[in-house]
């Protein structure tokens, strides 16, 4: 529940579908039944921390998966270390989760801020481009912008604007961006790093910033309801983590077909992430023959590759971050869809993105 509720619901659906897929519908690994317990952190770090301690302690959970919000994930990391049990982070994004706040019990299938940043820089960082950012004022937004700035090598970076999550009036923040950018020569982009509702996309269009000042919006992907606002920006470019129509592989084909069958709608951004996390859990348990102790799981998962709706992911040995491909897109206003459709410009392979190892291992 809370501002990111929609993301969490998708993750849970994807996770359960992923367990179904990876176990061939048996919900068993190595002769043991998989039992899933759901807990709601309400998007609050203290609630998440207590819920995880209760899961490991009272419920005797072997593995935890989640949470949705980065500030909650950061509060949870020490709990995994205290209980010496694996926490698989999905979909919280902040770099610090697998960076300076990381410990060896933490793995992440979700992409991190640097992967978002490297992919979006690959799409936007060109000579003559002038770039500013608009982001949530939290770990997700600030880690995202910090990483993005590191990848801007050819363009000119001029301003970073932060607004609290839950902001309803974006006027002042957008005005500050206009003041910094309007007199700059070159092609002007505001890269938006935003999670939760309300979002700044409609206000950006309402103020006609492109028409009045030549300031274009650029952003990563999002859930389909949020991408309804993207219809106002045909031609908008960026890079995203997942869109159901882009990856061509058998896992994604299964997910799309089965999600349509169950829900009469396509799987969304975080549905794919939930499925990836479930497949990782099952593959790891297969490797340990059902032994869920961290002593067995950690060496089994370090360097482990597994097939997901996005294709192959691999847990990097050094920080347990899943290395994964990203997608450079351009928005098309297709009347057949309620949202702006991200058409693939280019797949950005994991091998092409130089993702720093930020932990102190």
NUMIKE-263900 format. One record per residue (C-alpha): z, y, x; residue in three letters. Coordinates in steps of 0.001 Angstrom, whole numbers, plus 524288, in hexadecimal, padded with zeros to 5 digits. Each point is the difference from the previous one (the first is absolute). Example, Ala and Ser with C-alpha at 12.3 -4.5 7.8 and 13.67 -1.06 7.14 Angstrom:
BEGIN
81E787EE6C8300CAla 7FD6C80D708055ASer 
END
This chain:
BEGIN
800008000080000Unk 7FF3380E5080432Unk 7F448807F9804A7Unk 7F93C7F46A806A8Unk 8021E7F64A7F4E2Unk 7F1567FDAF7FE29Unk 7FEA87FBEC80E54Unk 80B777F68A7FEFAUnk 7FAC27F97C7F3B6Unk 7F2F27FD948069DUnk 806BE7FA6E80C0CUnk 807B07F65A7F7A0Unk 7F3DB7FB9C7F880Unk 7F87E7FE5480CBCUnk 80B417F8DF80683Unk 8013C7F6177F500Unk 7F1417FE057FF81Unk 800027FE4580ECCUnk 80A677F5647FF62Unk 7F7EB7F9297F589Unk 7F3B28010480865Unk 806417FC0F80CF6Unk 807457F4317FA6BUnk 7F4747FB687F7C7Unk 807D8802887F39BUnk 80B637F71D803F0Unk 809C880AA180419Unk 8046A7F63080A62Unk 7FFB98007680ED2Unk 803B27F42980831Unk 805D67F9717F3FFUnk 808A280BB77FCC0Unk 7FEF3808407F3B3Unk 7FDE480E97801CCUnk 8097A808367F7FDUnk 7FD5B80E8B7FE46Unk 80AF3809867FC80Unk 7FC7A80DFC7FC7EUnk 808D180B9B802BEUnk 7FDBE80E5D7FCCFUnk 803A3809F580A82Unk 7FC7C80B707F6C6Unk 7F9C4806AC80BBDUnk 80DB98031880532Unk 803887FC4A80E0CUnk 80E627FCE57FD19Unk 7FC667F77F7F440Unk 7F5A87F8D2807FEUnk 8095F7FD8E80B2DUnk 80A527FA477F6D1Unk 7F5DA7F7D97F8A7Unk 7FB0A7F9ED80C97Unk 80DD07FCCB804A7Unk 8029A7F9937F2C7Unk 7F3377F85E800D1Unk 802DD7FAA980D9AUnk 80EAA7FE4D7FDB6Unk 8027F7FC497F1CEUnk 7F2B07FA847FC1DUnk 7FDFE7F90C80D21Unk 7F20F80520800B9Unk 7F8E87FAEA80C15Unk 7F57780A69800A2Unk 7FF3880D857F9D4Unk 7F342806FA7FCB9Unk 7FEDF80E907FD20Unk 8034280B027FDB3Unk 7F68880A1F7FAA2Unk 8054F80CC98058EUnk 8014D802BD80E9AUnk 80D70806917FF37Unk 8052C7F3B27F92AUnk 7F9B67F72180A22Unk 806668079180B12Unk 80D577FE247F98DUnk 7FD657F1617FECFUnk 7FC167FD0880E0BUnk 80DDE7FEE78057BUnk 803C57F6DD7F4C4Unk 7F5B87F60F8043CUnk 80555800CE80DDBUnk 80E1C7FE877FB57Unk 7FCD17F3CB7F7FCUnk 7F63F7FAFB80A26Unk 7F5AA7FD907F590Unk 7F1B7803E67FF1EUnk 7FC2D80C1F7F848Unk 7F153800AA7FD97Unk 7FCF580E417FD02Unk 7F5C28023B7F57DUnk 7FB3580A377FCB5Unk 8089A80AB680665Unk 7F7A880722809FDUnk 80803808968095CUnk 7FD2B7FD5180E60Unk 80E848000680343Unk 801CD7F3277F871Unk 7F8B77F8B580ABAUnk 802F880B118098EUnk 80CCB805B9804DEUnk 8080F7FA727F4A7Unk 7FA537F2448014AUnk 807457F37A80354Unk 7FAE37F23480276Unk 802BB7FB527F201Unk 7F611809B27FA80Unk 7F1C77FC627FD56Unk 7F655808357F844Unk 7F3B97FC237F89CUnk 7FE9880DDA7FA72Unk 7F8068093E80841Unk 8077F80A32807D5Unk 7FE2580EB5800FBUnk 7F8797FEA780CCBUnk 7F6407F6A67F9BCUnk 7FDE1809AE7F4DBUnk 7FEEA80B12809C0Unk 7F6CE7F92D80983Unk 7F7027FBEA7F4EDUnk 7FFBE80D837F9C6Unk 7FDF58068780D34Unk 7F4747F6CB80225Unk 7FA6A805AC7F367Unk 8037880E738020AUnk 801A48032780E78Unk 7F3108065480392Unk 7FCC680BEC80867Unk 7FFF380C687F7C2Unk 809117FA7B7F593Unk 80C55807B77FCF2Unk 80B1B7F7917FAE5Unk 80D25802617F970Unk 809377F6977F917Unk 807C27FFE37F354Unk 80A957F5997FF55Unk 80C807FB4E7F987Unk 80BF080587806E4Unk 805B17F29F80372Unk 7FE8E7F51280A12Unk 7F31A7FB987F9F2Unk 7F9D780D918005EUnk 8055A804A180D08Unk 7FD197F34A8074EUnk 7F25C8003F7FA08Unk 7FCFB80DC88049FUnk 806207FDEC80D67Unk 7F7547F42880233Unk 7F3E8806B67FA67Unk 8016480BAC80934Unk 8002A7F6BF80BACUnk 7F2897FAFC7FC16Unk 7F99880D517FE20Unk 7F8A9801B580CC8Unk 7F31B806C07FC78Unk 8036E808587F432Unk 8097180B8C7FF56Unk 80D507FDA97F9C3Unk 8057780C827F9EAUnk 80B777FD787F6B1Unk 809407F5EA7FA2EUnk 805CF8025E7F27DUnk 80B4E7F7DD7FA88Unk 804A47FFDE7F1F4Unk 80AD87F7C77FA01Unk 7FC597F36E7F8E4Unk 8008A8030B7F173Unk 7FA8F80DDA801F4Unk 7FA0F804F07F34DUnk 7FA8C80D2680494Unk 7F6D67FF2F80BA2Unk 7FB5F80E267FF57Unk 8081E805BA80B28Unk 7FD347F4B180946Unk 7F1648009A7FD65Unk 8002C80ED6801B0Unk 806167FE6880D86Unk 7F5167F67480374Unk 7F5BE809A57FB29Unk 805F280AF880832Unk 7FF5B7F79E80C45Unk 7F2377FAF97FD97Unk 7F7B6809BC7F880Unk 7FB4B807B980BE1Unk 7FDB87F441808C2Unk 7F1EB7FCF7803BBUnk 7FB087F20C7FE30Unk 801DA7F5967F5A5Unk 80DCF800A17FA73Unk 807FF7F44C7FB69Unk 80DA47FE6A7FA86Unk 804387F1EF80267Unk 809BF7FC2C7F573Unk 80AC97F5EB80298Unk 8065A7FEAB7F2B3Unk 807577F54F7F8C4Unk 804F98007D7F217Unk 7FDC6808BD7F44BUnk 7FD6C80B0A7FDEBUnk 7F5868013880A84Unk 7F8FE80C2780526Unk 7F21E7FB4F7FD25Unk 7FDD88067B7F2D0Unk 805F480CFF80457Unk 7F6ED8000380BC1Unk 7F4527FE9A7F6CCUnk 80554809F07F626Unk 8014E80A5B80AB4Unk 7F1BC7FD57803FDUnk 803908006B80E5BUnk 7F30F7FA1580415Unk 7F7D7809957F818Unk 8081C80BF1803B0Unk 8034F7FD4080E41Unk 7F7FD7F42B8042CUnk 80C907F82380167Unk 7FD857F19A7FD31Unk 809FE7F5B27FCBEUnk 800D67F3458078BUnk 809A17F5047FDE9Unk 802B37F1A78015EUnk 7FF267F6497F4EBUnk 809807FEFC7F4DBUnk 802AB7F8627F39FUnk 7F54B800AC7F5A1Unk 807838090D7F6A2Unk 8017F809D180B33Unk 7F1957FE8A8036BUnk 7FC34805037F280Unk 8021780D7A80625Unk 7F6437FC4D80ACBUnk 7F500800AB7F5EDUnk 800CE80EC6801A9Unk 7FC067FE7280E4DUnk 7F3217F89D800E3Unk 7FC707FE9D80E54Unk 80E2C800EB8047AUnk 802337F7B380C24Unk 80BA77F93F805DFUnk 804B67F293803A8Unk 8076F7F6397F7E0Unk 807B07F395800E8Unk 7FA217F89B7F479Unk 7F6F8801817F452Unk 7FCC17F3C37F84FUnk 7F14780205800F4Unk 7FF618013380ECDUnk 804A27F3CC80782Unk 7F7077F4467FF70Unk 807FC7F39B80212Unk 804BA7F46B7F816Unk 80E30804927FEE0Unk 7FBAC80CE97FA09Unk 7F6587F90D7F70BUnk 80B2D7F76E7FB05Unk 808F880BC27FE20Unk 7F5DC808247F8ACUnk 7FBCF7F4B57F731Unk 80DD67FB9B7FCC5Unk 8053480DCB7FE22Unk 7F504803137F652Unk 802ED7F3407F909Unk 80EA1802DB7FED4Unk 8002280EC77FE34Unk 7F217803B57FBA0Unk 7FFC9809BB80B42Unk 7FD3F7FFCA80E9EUnk 80AC47FE1A80A21Unk 804BC80CAD805E2Unk 803F98056880D41Unk 80D747F9B5800C7Unk 7FC3B7F3887F8D3Unk 7F8457FC6580C2CUnk 80BAC8034F8088BUnk 809387F7867F80AUnk 7F6777F4B8800F6Unk 7FEC9801CF80EC0Unk 80EDF7FF9080163Unk 800E07F3777F805Unk 7F55E7F954807F9Unk 8071B803F380C91Unk 80CD47FA287FAF2Unk 7F9947F3287FC14Unk 7F8447FEC780CAFUnk 80C4C8029880804Unk 807EA7F5E27F859Unk 7F5127F611801D4Unk 800AE8024C80EA3Unk 80EC97FDD280042Unk 7FF0D7F4637F6AEUnk 8084D807397F5FCUnk 80A74804CE80972Unk 802E880E0B7FBAFUnk 8097F8036E80AF0Unk 7FC4780C0B807D9Unk 801477F7D580C6CUnk 7F44F7F7F87FB71Unk 7F89680A357F7FFUnk 7FF7A80ACE80A44Unk 7F8E57F81280A85Unk 7F7377FA007F582Unk 7FC2880D587FAA7Unk 7FE2F8075380CD5Unk 7F156800348027BUnk 7FD6D7F8767F36AUnk 7F2F3802837F935Unk 7FE2A7FDBD7F16FUnk 7F541802757F5FFUnk 8025D80AB67F5D3Unk 7F7FE807477F5A6Unk 7FC618094380B35Unk 7FBCC7F4FB808EFUnk 807A87FBB580BF8Unk 80CDF8067A803AAUnk 807CB7FD1280C50Unk 80E4A80337802A6Unk 800818070180D08Unk 809DF7F951808E5Unk 805F080CA580523Unk 803F6806767F320Unk 7FC457F6347F53FUnk 7F687809B67F9D0Unk 7F4997F9607F921Unk 7F36D8048780666Unk 7F572801757F5ACUnk 7F2CE806027FCE6Unk 7FEC780CD17F880Unk 7F4AF805E47F84DUnk 7F92680D298016FUnk 7FBB6804077F246Unk 7F8A980A7A7F88BUnk 803658029C7F1B1Unk 7F5A77FDC87F5A5Unk 8019B804DB7F20DUnk 7FB7C7F3DA7F8B7Unk 800A38018A7F11CUnk 802E77F1727FEA1Unk 80D8A8020280630Unk 80B69808CA7FC2CUnk 802E9802BD80E5FUnk 7F8258056E80B66Unk 7F9CF7F40280649Unk 801C87FED480EC2Unk 7F3137FB1A8055EUnk 800887F9CC80D70Unk 7FA678084B80AF6Unk 804D97F71A80AD2Unk 80A1D7F58A8026EUnk 809218048580AE5Unk 804067F37B80717Unk 80E0C7FE438048EUnk 7FADB7FE8880DE2Unk 7FA6E80DCB7FFABUnk 80CBB806C87FC40Unk 809028030580B4CUnk 80D1E7FE557F91BUnk 80B55803A780903Unk 80BA07F6FB801C1Unk 80AFA809457FC98Unk 80C147F76C800CBUnk 809837FF7B80B68Unk 7FF497F145801FFUnk 
END
